[in-house]
Amino acid sequence: MSLLAKLGAVAVIVWFYMTAKEKGENATKWAIVGFIGYCLAAVLGYFAIYKPLSAVFLTHGTASNPVMAILISQLPAVVALLAAVLIRKRLIDTIPEK
């Protein structure tokens, strides 16, 4: 797991917790939902994006390029962060009007 993925997971937990506190919702529940959504999206990004792309780069011999290898290895974390944004938006939309 990349450093970006680990830092992203911590950031998502804190972000969801703080948002729930601001909105008057159950902060622990929101943090757990955000973390689980982040992890599922990261795993999905790993198998759907990273594995196929790394296989393509290995077959074409460009895997020796360290910059490209680092960039490709960060894609699951980026996908997970984008999913966290969508999950947070969905949670905010489900808050009943007071």
C-alpha positions in Angstrom: 0.0 0.0 0.0 1.4 3.4 -1.0 2.0 6.2 1.4 -0.6 8.3 -0.5 -3.2 5.6 0.2 -2.4 5.5 3.9 -2.5 9.2 4.3 -5.6 9.4 2.2 -7.4 6.9 4.5 -6.5 8.9 7.6 -7.6 12.2 5.8 -10.9 10.6 4.8 -11.6 9.4 8.4 -10.9 12.9 9.8 -12.8 14.7 6.9 -15.9 12.6 7.3 -15.8 12.9 11.1 -15.6 16.6 11.0 -18.3 17.0 8.4 -20.7 14.8 10.5 -20.0 17.0 13.5 -20.7 20.1 11.5 -24.0 18.7 10.2 -25.1 17.3 13.6 -24.9 13.7 12.5 -23.3 10.6 14.1 -19.6 11.3 13.5 -18.4 7.8 14.2 -20.8 6.2 11.7 -19.8 8.7 9.0 -16.1 8.1 9.6 -16.6 4.3 9.4 -18.7 4.6 6.2 -16.1 6.9 4.6 -13.2 4.6 5.5 -15.0 1.5 4.2 -16.0 3.2 1.0 -12.4 4.5 0.6 -11.0 1.0 1.1 -13.4 -0.7 -1.3 -12.7 1.9 -3.9 -8.9 1.5 -3.4 -9.2 -2.3 -3.9 -11.4 -1.8 -6.9 -8.9 0.7 -8.4 -6.1 -1.7 -7.7 -7.7 -4.6 -9.6 -9.5 -2.6 -12.3 -6.8 0.0 -13.1 -3.4 -0.7 -11.5 -3.1 -4.4 -12.4 -4.0 -4.0 -16.1 -1.9 -0.9 -16.6 1.1 -2.5 -14.8 0.8 -5.5 -17.0 0.7 -3.4 -20.2 3.8 -1.5 -19.1 5.6 -4.7 -18.2 4.9 -6.2 -21.7 6.1 -3.0 -23.4 9.3 -2.7 -21.4 8.5 0.7 -19.8 8.3 -0.7 -16.3 11.9 0.3 -15.8 10.9 3.9 -15.8 10.7 4.7 -12.1 8.5 7.8 -12.5 5.9 6.0 -14.5 5.9 3.1 -12.0 5.4 5.5 -9.1 2.6 7.3 -10.9 0.8 4.1 -11.8 1.1 2.8 -8.3 -0.8 5.9 -7.0 -3.8 5.4 -9.2 -5.8 3.3 -6.7 -5.4 6.0 -4.0 -6.6 8.7 -6.4 -9.6 6.6 -7.4 -10.4 6.0 -3.7 -10.2 9.7 -2.9 -12.6 10.5 -5.8 -14.9 7.9 -4.5 -14.7 9.4 -1.0 -15.8 12.8 -2.4 -18.8 11.1 -4.0 -19.7 9.2 -0.9 -19.5 12.3 1.3 -21.7 14.2 -1.2 -24.2 11.4 -1.0 -24.2 11.3 2.8 -24.7 15.1 2.9 -27.6 14.8 0.5 -29.4 12.2 2.7 -29.5 14.6 5.7 -33.1 15.5 6.4 -34.0 19.2 6.4 -34.5 20.5 9.9 
